[in-house]
Amino acid sequence: MLIFVPTFGFTNITNNGVALGPAAVSSWLLVCIFYFLPLTAIIAELASVNENKSGGIYSWIAFSIGHRWAFFGTWSYFISNLFYLQFVFARIPVMASWALFGENRFTDANVSLLPYYSIVLCLLLTWIASRGVRVFSKLSNLGGKLTFAVTGGFIVFAFIAFLKGTPSATEFTVESMTPDFSTSYFATFSWLLLAVAGAEVAGTYINKVDNPLRNFPRGVIIATMLVGGAYILGSFAVGLVASPEVLAEAGLKDAIFVVHKMLADSLGVDGIFVVRLFALILLVTSVAAYVVWIESPLRAMFAEVPRGTFPEFLTRKDADGGLSHALWVQAGVVIVLIAIPLIGLESIDSFFRLVTDLTALSLVIPYIILTAAYLVFRKNNNPGPFTMLRSNKVALLVALGAVMISIAAFFGAGIDYYLDAETKFEAAKAILMTYGGPILLIALGYGLTHRGRR
């Protein structure tokens, strides 16, 4: 559940339904087979070799190709999380609005109110994260079960409605479900990779798991199967309930609630009541997921770095291995990020799309480095204590494929902004906006550590 909760999101289903239509179903299948499962195999094997270390992705990379590349991988992972948290704290008030009123009260006219609510939520959830993993892991366990229940319920009732005679809102054919593999498709493809990110978050807690060599890899594999199945079946169920045009009209922030109302109405149930109940459950599970995303990347970033890489107060550990000082510094940075782009923004949908793209682009970088580290590990060593890929040749081919997919997703993440630009100036601005920000922040991190080493 600690893996399932921060990885799976029903919003990812509707967002990609808006962008891809019926092709989302086959796209999820492709991503799960050629990226998610290989990535999971890599994570499980590297974790089994480093079962006594608490650095997660940092430890796995450092073990294979050294601390410098581990820093680059984990710092970019940390940066992507800052963008993601910015998105998170803006979405929670929207969820609360649906739970309380059965509609989104945060329209473009009053979007400027979101920063104030988001800042309060940032402080509150940071405080929960600072209480320790044994506290918020219980919240994740509850949130995971609730998420699994409501997602399974939506899928089951969508098929029941279809079997009872409600026609499919989407035409599912071989042609409509086949991706067009255009430049626009690859821009959205990076969203799919972002949506399966999360199998690595539990790596920072491996030394707190009973019998980690046996239970951690199994937990990763089981969570992967649950997440992949939920995305594929969920996308099909959403297509039965709502057409791509209806999803697009609802927008990225509201489509998830609109489909639940439509399904309830088709079954003769009060749609507003169902939406409010779903929004309440989503609110609880989201809090659980976001607390993990607040805490885990910090452990990965600061737990195993060599002494002197960062100021001592950032790496100072609490009794349970937590990093409360770093948590509050991170909260300060996120509050600044929350305040800048939202105030005066013309469209809340454009904000959500931009931050999603920035998160996806930044998150692809650590996966490129992680898979490259695995390539070196398998080339120079025997398989780890746990492995799904016993043949070295197969392991190297799978990891090479994951690297190539990650690179394609990186360049695809911002390509739409470039192609949509009407002038060279707008094109240059689009490139700086999507690629410049993450690269600048990664370069800043390297500068800080270089100064620390000196």
Buried (B, 14 or more C-beta within 10 A) or exposed (E): BBBBBBBBBBBBBBBBBBBBBBBBBBBBBBBBEBBBBBBBBBBBBBBBBBBEBBBBBBBBBBBBBEBEBBBBBBBBBBBBBBBBBBBBBBBBBBBBBBBEEBBBEBEEEEBEEBBBBBBEBBBBBBBBBBBBBEEBBEBBBBBBBBBBEBBBBBBEBBBEBBEEEBEBBBBEEEEBBEBEEEEBBBBBBBBBBBBBBBBBBBBBBBBBBEEBBEEBBEBBBEBBEBBBBBBBBBBBBBBBBBBBEBBBEBBBBBBBBBBBBBBBBBBEEEBBEBBBBBBBBBBBBBBBBBBBBBBBBBBBBBBBBBEEBBEEEBBEBEEEBBBBBBBBBBBEEBBEBBBEBBEEBEEBBEBBBBBBBBBBBBBBBBBBBBBBBBBBBBEEEEBBEBBBBEEEEEBBEBBBBBBEBBBBBBBBBBBBBBEEBEEEEEBEBBBBBBBBBBBEBBEEBEEBBEEBEE
